[in-house]
Amino acid sequence: MNRILAILSIAILITGCAGTPHLTSPNGKIALDINQDSTTTLTVKYVNGNSSENLFTISSLGVMSSDSANVSTNFSFKKTTPGVKSEYTMLTGKKSVCTNEYNEYEFASDDIEGVSMILRIYNDGITLRYVTTPDSPIVGEITQYTIDADKKRWMQRYDPGYERFFPEQTGHDQKDDRWGYPALVEFSDSTWGLFTEAAIEKENCASLLKATDNESEYAVEWASSASCTATPWRVVIIGSLNDIVESTLVTDVSPEARIDTSWIEPGVASWIYWAHNHGSKDYQILKQYIDLADTLNLPYTLIDAEWDEMSNGGDINDVAAYAASKGVKPLIWYNSSTGWINGAPGPKFRLNKPEDREKEFAWLENNGFAGVKIDFFPGDGQATMNYYIDLLESAAKHHLLVNFHGATVPRGWQRTYPNLMSVEGVYGAEWYNNAPILTNRAAAHNATLPFTRNVIGPMDYTPCTFSDSQHPHITSHGHELALTVLFESGIQHLADRPESYLAQPAEVLEFFSTLPSTWDETKLLAGYPGNHTVIARRKGSDWYIAGINGTDEPMEVTPDYSPVNKGEISGTMFTDSGKPDNPWSISSITSLPEKINMQPRGGFVIKMQ
């Protein structure tokens, strides 16, 4: 097949051509100018009253098609679908009821039959994708963003497991640098953008951002070859930091749920690996984590790698029976057997073939297991995307929750397949096992993740460790407790040792026993990436407010409580005493404190009714 470059030369100016609509969001705050000089560009603007701010340009638009000898394609405005608005519900995430509202614009190719560009403008961002007919498959694209090099950005160098930091920087270092999603940019003091993608189907691969020889430009690069009738949505969340943190745009553009959801129960789990790397080989240690879940009233415990080599008084069937006797549901680990295989832990090769996967998932369902953690995926290519979806669909048939590790970041599957509870795709607390680097960088990193990685979907950071793993942590008890609220995950895995948790004050144990893992509402109250974060989350009538200091100096914050709208309250505040022998300061409060002082690398939580 011949590949041709179909460049979207949209030969109409926003103000110049009759019949061309004004491209804007429903509330008018986001607008696009379509320009064609020597190259085609989309200029994205943020409108504030009578003034507007140019944020960035989509400086190259196009697809590679396989059914024509034409070298370029012109696109003409075809139709507008204004004021589209609907609601949908989420079982996990930052909101239980989400509003999907946008204006849609379609542009049709003049040269390749059936090829179009779909552009949606939301109140909190823009999305675009290319679609075609089966007769003219898309095999690539040339979408490119141009962002002024002097704008601050928080971006992660591409890693197949998405386990790197998001350092503050400007521009990019050199041509061909590769960057993973999401990418956060500060356009001005009050306007931000977060770049990512959503709605990957089996015909798609995922993509990443590749730096060009211009330090301002980032091209969308497909992770592998693919042939599709619709690309994933290119997504840019736009607005204030509040808009970024609170946005549901990734799930807004993703397909609605395709599975029965009546059986799905998110929750909190005890987790063995952080403290005992090989603990799942030991029946007696696993029993301790089941007992911990029982004591704290947690619904789940996670049995990690090497459970197929279990000894010391029992095997996996004994563990399942013991968990059942305590009313605790076990989750269980598998090697995907597609990424790290040689030298990696097992069990292996039990999920790759459909018939083997069916047999294994049926066995789990029949023996009381509630879900699977599947680890070590090789990247973002089309074959891996297909495998993820196969696993989600097969697990749903057997009423199994899913947690992907060593995996890509969420791209909306949490809406389409709501049995997806969490995804690693983060440099999380597990790394205290592996290297000393997290010790000094954790506080700033933790204060960056609510503005970057966790915006786009559930994040299995495995938070809240009061003791040490192989490498120490220097974040405070208040900081660690706050992470259980700041970091959203459908299954929140508590990573510390049973004896460490059980040594905490009774108020802390009660906090864990009633901790939600899903939320009805999320509001950013204060923060700046890498410096500090204060977030409020609501579950039913209860509000949880959590904040952390990402710096090595004491900090006073003044949260904006207006979204919470509470006068007199009945609440408990957990923060740091600053005393090594008694690290907690726990108090009952009847009103929200105007100012909150945080210790270096410290934090706090307020639970209120």
Secondary structure, 3 states (H helix, E strand, C coil): CCCEEEEEEECCCCCCCCCCCCCECCCCCEEEEEEECCCEEEEEEEEECCEEEEEEEEEECEEEECCCCCCCEEEEEEEEEEEEEEEEECCCCCCCEEEEEEEEEEEEECCCCCCEEEEEEECCEEEEEEECCCCCCEEEECCEEECCCCCEEEEEECCCCCCCCCCEEECCCCCCCEEEEEEEEECCCCCEEEEEEECCCCCCCCEEEEECCCCCEEEEEECCCCCECECCEEEEEEECHHHHHHCCHHHHCCCCCCCCCCCCCCEEEEECCCCCCCHHHEHHHHHHHHHHHHHCCCCEEEECCCHHHCECCCCHHHHHHHHHHHCCEEEEEEECCCCCCCCCCCCCCCCCCHHHHHHHHHHHHHCCCCEEEEECCCCCCHHHHHHHHHHHHHHHHCCCEEEECCCCCCCCHHHHCCCEEEECCCCCHHHHHCCCHHHHHHHHHHCCHHHCHHHCCCCCCCCCCCCCCCCCCCCCHHHHHHHHHHCCCCEEEECCCHHHHHCCCHHHHHHHHCCCCCCCEEEEEEEECCCEEEEEEEECCEEEEEEEECCCCCEEECCCCCCCCCCCCCEEEEEECCCCCCCEEEEEECCCCCCEEECCCCEEEEEEC
